[in-house]
Amino acid sequence: MQTTPDRFRCTEHDQDLTELVHEELELQIPATFRPKKPKEFRVIVTCLGSGATTEHSVACTGTVAS
């Protein structure tokens, strides 16, 4: 799966959310239905922050193609 941007981060906690974004995209757009031309997406993932009390949702946007 190719996404633009290729990395997604929580700016508040400097956490890499790329794997979570790709997992959510897999659920929303299975590989067999992924467009050859870039398609815009918006997913919401959970950043665990630096501890259990700082967990919060982060919206990530970009484009995806197969």
N, CA, C and O of each residue as an XYZ file, in Angstrom:
264
protein
N       0.851     -1.172      0.000
C       0.000      0.000      0.000
C       0.894      1.232      0.000
O       1.845      1.332      0.775
N       0.571      2.155     -0.878
C       1.336      3.404     -0.954
C       0.456      4.537     -0.440
O      -0.653      4.746     -0.931
N       0.954      5.254      0.539
C       0.230      6.409      1.064
C       1.084      7.657      0.925
O       2.313      7.603      0.933
N       0.402      8.768      0.799
C       1.055     10.074      0.821
C       0.338     10.891      1.880
O      -0.861     11.132      1.744
N       1.009     11.319      2.909
C       2.425     11.119      3.189
C       2.723      9.649      3.493
O       1.805      8.859      3.711
N       4.017      9.283      3.508
C       4.379      7.890      3.757
C       4.501      7.580      5.246
O       4.588      6.411      5.622
N       4.507      8.599      6.095
C       4.574      8.438      7.560
C       3.525      9.329      8.219
O       3.240     10.429      7.746
N       2.954      8.836      9.321
C       1.961      9.593     10.083
C       2.418      9.626     11.534
O       2.795      8.600     12.101
N       2.381     10.823     12.134
C       2.869     10.986     13.508
C       1.875     11.771     14.340
O       1.144     12.620     13.830
N       1.861     11.472     15.632
C       1.149     12.311     16.595
C       2.135     13.410     16.974
O       3.173     13.138     17.578
N       1.812     14.637     16.624
C       2.742     15.734     16.906
C       2.818     16.056     18.394
O       3.822     16.581     18.874
N       1.755     15.739     19.115
C       1.737     16.013     20.551
C       2.699     15.110     21.325
O       3.341     15.560     22.275
N       2.804     13.823     20.920
C       3.633     12.860     21.647
C       4.796     12.326     20.816
O       5.555     11.479     21.289
N       4.946     12.813     19.579
C       5.992     12.352     18.673
C       5.970     10.831     18.526
O       7.014     10.180     18.544
N       4.763     10.275     18.380
C       4.581      8.836     18.196
C       4.325      8.540     16.726
O       3.599      9.278     16.059
N       4.916      7.466     16.219
C       4.685      7.038     14.839
C       3.367      6.274     14.784
O       3.218      5.240     15.435
N       2.411      6.780     14.008
C       1.090      6.184     13.881
C       0.900      5.479     12.536
O      -0.207      5.046     12.215
N       1.967      5.364     11.755
C       1.870      4.831     10.402
C       1.246      3.440     10.368
O       0.358      3.189      9.553
N       1.686      2.545     11.223
C       1.149      1.184     11.235
C      -0.347      1.185     11.551
O      -1.116      0.441     10.942
N      -0.752      2.021     12.503
C      -2.174      2.110     12.853
C      -3.003      2.638     11.684
O      -4.108      2.156     11.433
N      -2.470      3.624     10.973
C      -3.169      4.185      9.815
C      -3.317      3.116      8.729
O      -4.388      2.975      8.139
N      -2.250      2.369      8.467
C      -2.303      1.325      7.445
C      -3.285      0.220      7.844
O      -4.002     -0.300      6.989
N      -3.329     -0.143      9.128
C      -4.286     -1.151      9.596
C      -5.725     -0.675      9.382
O      -6.576     -1.447      8.941
N      -5.991      0.572      9.690
C      -7.335      1.124      9.517
C      -7.712      1.178      8.036
O      -8.851      0.886      7.673
N      -6.764      1.549      7.190
C      -7.022      1.574      5.750
C      -7.307      0.169      5.217
O      -8.162      0.002      4.347
N      -6.602     -0.839      5.730
C      -6.853     -2.227      5.319
C      -8.288     -2.622      5.629
O      -8.923     -3.334      4.851
N      -8.797     -2.161      6.760
C     -10.182     -2.465      7.137
C     -11.173     -1.728      6.239
O     -12.200     -2.283      5.850
N     -10.864     -0.497      5.918
C     -11.784      0.332      5.134
C     -11.702      0.067      3.632
O     -12.716      0.089      2.935
N     -10.489     -0.184      3.141
C     -10.289     -0.383      1.698
C      -9.435     -1.641      1.508
O      -8.210     -1.540      1.444
N     -10.057     -2.824      1.418
C      -9.275     -4.051      1.203
C      -8.428     -3.947     -0.069
O      -8.778     -3.212     -0.993
N      -7.328     -4.677     -0.113
C      -6.374     -4.597     -1.219
C      -7.021     -4.797     -2.584
O      -6.623     -4.149     -3.552
N      -8.004     -5.676     -2.678
C      -8.627     -5.942     -3.973
C      -9.434     -4.760     -4.480
O      -9.724     -4.687     -5.674
N      -9.807     -3.825     -3.597
C     -10.602     -2.667     -3.989
C      -9.798     -1.367     -3.993
O     -10.347     -0.297     -4.255
N      -8.511     -1.456     -3.705
C      -7.693     -0.258     -3.641
C      -7.484      0.317     -5.043
O      -7.157     -0.423     -5.972
N      -7.666      1.610     -5.201
C      -7.549      2.221     -6.526
C      -6.108      2.267     -7.018
O      -5.171      2.358     -6.225
N      -5.945      2.204     -8.327
C      -4.603      2.347     -8.910
C      -4.173      3.817     -8.880
O      -2.997      4.125     -8.683
N      -5.144      4.722     -9.080
C      -4.853      6.155     -8.963
C      -5.054      6.553     -7.498
O      -5.909      5.985     -6.818
N      -4.289      7.510     -7.010
C      -4.430      7.935     -5.618
C      -5.854      8.380     -5.278
O      -6.496      9.100     -6.043
N      -6.329      7.936     -4.116
C      -7.652      8.310     -3.618
C      -7.482      8.916     -2.229
O      -6.733      8.393     -1.404
N      -8.176     10.017     -1.977
C      -8.070     10.671     -0.670
C      -8.716      9.814      0.406
O      -9.696      9.111      0.158
N      -8.144      9.885      1.619
C      -8.725      9.178      2.757
C      -8.605     10.022      4.013
O      -7.818     10.966      4.080
N      -9.398      9.663      4.995
C      -9.333     10.247      6.337
C      -9.660      9.134      7.309
O     -10.744      8.554      7.237
N      -8.756      8.823      8.208
C      -8.986      7.802      9.224
C      -8.691      8.397     10.594
O      -7.928      9.355     10.724
N      -9.301      7.818     11.595
C      -9.049      8.237     12.972
C      -8.441      7.049     13.706
O      -9.013      5.960     13.732
N      -7.278      7.275     14.298
C      -6.585      6.240     15.050
C      -6.350      6.742     16.474
O      -6.519      7.927     16.763
N      -5.963      5.830     17.347
C      -5.732      6.183     18.746
C      -4.242      6.228     19.043
O      -3.529      5.241     18.861
N      -3.784      7.385     19.502
C      -2.409      7.530     19.981
C      -2.418      7.180     21.460
O      -3.222      7.714     22.224
N      -1.528      6.288     21.862
C      -1.464      5.896     23.272
C      -0.721      6.911     24.113
O      -0.748      6.840     25.342
N      -0.064      7.845     23.475
C       0.648      8.891     24.204
C       1.800      8.321     25.004
O       2.412      7.330     24.607
N       2.089      8.939     26.117
C       3.198      8.487     26.954
C       2.715      7.660     28.135
O       3.521      7.260     28.975
N       1.446      7.401     28.215
C       0.870      6.600     29.290
C      -0.617      6.428     29.081
O      -1.186      7.033     28.173
N      -1.253      5.623     29.895
C      -2.672      5.305     29.713
C      -3.581      6.530     29.840
O      -4.667      6.549     29.261
N      -3.159      7.542     30.581
C      -4.020      8.705     30.795
C      -3.957      9.716     29.654
O      -4.761     10.648     29.620
N      -3.022      9.554     28.723
C      -2.891     10.526     27.639
C      -3.411      9.989     26.303
O      -3.177     10.604     25.262
N      -4.104      8.863     26.316
C      -4.660      8.280     25.095
C      -5.647      9.252     24.459
O      -6.490      9.830     25.145
N      -5.534      9.429     23.140
C      -6.441     10.337     22.448
C      -6.536      9.965     20.976
O      -5.682      9.251     20.451
N      -7.578     10.452     20.316
C      -7.790     10.176     18.895
C      -7.042     11.186     18.033
O      -6.928     12.363     18.375
N      -6.536     10.691     16.907
C      -5.824     11.537     15.958
C      -6.398     11.268     14.570
O      -6.461     10.118     14.137
N      -6.813     12.313     13.877
C      -7.307     12.174     12.507
C      -6.118     12.299     11.562
O      -5.319     13.229     11.670
N      -6.012     11.347     10.633
C      -4.933     11.357      9.647
C      -5.553     11.387      8.251
O      -6.505     10.660      7.970
N      -5.015     12.220      7.399
C      -5.516     12.333      6.030
C      -4.372     12.198      5.046
O      -3.211     12.438      5.378
N      -4.720     11.812      3.834
C      -3.718     11.680      2.785
C      -4.336     11.029      1.584
O      -5.548     11.101      1.380
N      -3.499     10.383      0.775
C      -3.980      9.629     -0.375
C      -3.428      8.220     -0.302
O      -2.368      7.981      0.277
N      -4.169      7.278     -0.903
C      -3.759      5.876     -0.922
C      -3.913      5.324     -2.332
O      -4.840      5.690     -3.055
N      -2.998      4.440     -2.715
C      -3.065      3.747     -4.007
C      -2.489      2.351     -3.805
O      -1.786      2.084     -2.830
N      -2.800      1.470     -4.745
C      -2.289      0.102     -4.621
C      -0.864      0.010     -5.097
O      -0.271     -1.069     -5.065
